[in-house]
Amino acid sequence: MTEPANGKSTPENGKSTPEQPWPVRVVSQKLGAWIGRLGWVWVDGQLAQISRRPGTQVVFLTLRDPSADLSLTVTAHRDVLDSGAPNLAEGARVILHAKPEFYPARGTLSLRADEVRQVGLGELLARIERLKKLLAAEGLFDPRRKRRPPFLPHRIGLVTGRASAAERDVLTNARRRWPAVQFRVINVAVQGSGAVPQMIDALAVLDKDPDTDVIILARGGGSVEDLLPFSDEALCRAVFACRTPVISAIGHETDAPLVDYVADLRASTPTDAARRAVPDLAVEGRTAEIDALRQRAGRSLAHRLAGGVEELNHTLARLRALSPAATLQRGYAIVQRPDGAVVRAPDQVTKGDPLRLRLAGGELAATVAES
């Protein structure tokens, strides 16, 4: 321990106290020592900015966490980038080998990279597939936990890009189906390094809104790289945590980011999301009218059929009453001569004429005994 001229110990080697606080230089030195112990690490992130300053061999990068609003400054020699990732552009996913460094004079922390690798599309898709299996195993895709959106939502929350085609499609089609529908729109970045944190914040705001009954997360079509934020683990977990039903409408029908599997309802397009969130009141009204007419027609037809059946029964009863067969059943007989002529009076026959008697149960032969 260093002994100053006044005989008191310096704070550099002792414990900081209100009486003996550490100077800024001491804190900076200790921070630098602690950070230096971390050593070299592999870091995964997305490049938010690349700055190649003329006249210098050092390239300055801003490395951002795609799932959180966090970033670090990275320095690398120009040769490191030219050899490992010559076509590096802002927005690219990278893996770099770097050592954290603290600069006491400025009080800043940065990473010094000696290797930079750009993550290819194949590796990104492989990561998504591994994440898909992990989330499925945790139950985030379980259809039993999915909730149906309300039939008539009081207000719809919409998370989408500002002045985007997706926003226009959802609003136009929803209002066409139900002009009185209310929206709360939160515009966010839907691609790039800031997309995931902004979407997560927007979901949290809408989920806390008691007047929002359903949330639509919408984006138009794009490349696989453009849609990567919608397969981010943090965004998927944020959708899963929402208490408000969430409808995902990402890209085209053939696109299937992971958030589609987590959402309560997956719409093939933003237009389809509007159709699923809002009932078509015009169609519903016409359907109700048609149903009412169908019921009236059914009742009228049943009434007419019942009346017809009753009338038919009356006619049949009259026919049976007037039928010769019915008369014969009451004990009467029809008397005919051999030529078939009906005998209606005694003077139409003479003694000894053969006759044929038709009864209800058959026929009899007879002869006139007297006339």
Helices and strands as residue ranges (DSSP letters): G 11-13, H 24-36, E 41-52, E 58-64, E 71-77, H 78-84, E 93-103, E 108-118, H 121-137, G 143-145, E 155-160, H 165-177, E 182-187, H 195-208, E 214-219, G 228-231, H 233-241, E 246-250, H 258-262, E 265-266, H 270-277, H 281-322, H 324-329, E 334-336, G 346-348, E 354-359, E 362-367
